[in-house]
């Protein structure tokens, strides 16, 4: 029994035409479009469904555009039914005609489950050369004309109680704890995928977070840094930018997850993230607890102000039992680690 990752997301947006153009430029493969919705997919078969906010067919549960519903893909019908039976013990589960199951987590955020025939993706990133480490001799790198996202890598929501959000996904949906950025949020991996995290909940108590729970961003997996750079350049040429990303360095690498990233403002709400070279994990991974200042990102040409602090080493400890989560249940601003309550809006992308 396994959840294989994000099967689909449904966006509720203010301007369907502009949002459709954004995803075209972003490199998603179009599946269908009409006056009511645009549907795109990536190589795994994960779908991005874009509808006007007034007519998503889903409760408009937070007050800005963005992903209103995430549907997790389950590997078999038997696994789906087992998950549904468990959920029905203490909550309503609504079924669509196609068997899709809808429920609400302990944190009040809706989600769905559906059987998914996830497609296998095979990548062939070029070997990387370095002085004294020649892995590509007499061989040039491949050349691309477009960035084409391969996977829907992870989704991020703001949560009033990120411990409660995580524990529901762990206890009822089989997700694994990956890493905890103390006071800031928690990363979790669906049991049927190896990507560092499938979902991340960010604390609404942070000054840079909205007061309400809701959508933050969606990340797409690309083959390598060449493809991320190409995508970033194409999007910038076409006018899709991110002023906050500029303040955190634009193209950079996270420390937690090791992934190279590039964020853009999405007219459909929140941000869209190109992402590559993430850590891949299995159940041998030992979860870790991170100092929030240290865990966020690694390189930036304009480093966020809070990041300019001295660290005497790798400010992380192993936390196999997730004990570091305990003090952060329903974290209020007053409970946050020193300094976390004072970070400024320009530092948002270091999170
Ligand atoms: Fe991300």
Boltz pocket constraint, residues with backbone or C-beta under 6 A from the ligand:
constraints:
  - pocket:
      binder: B
      contacts: [[A, 154], [A, 156], [A, 217], [A, 218], [A, 219], [A, 273]]
      max_distance: 6.0
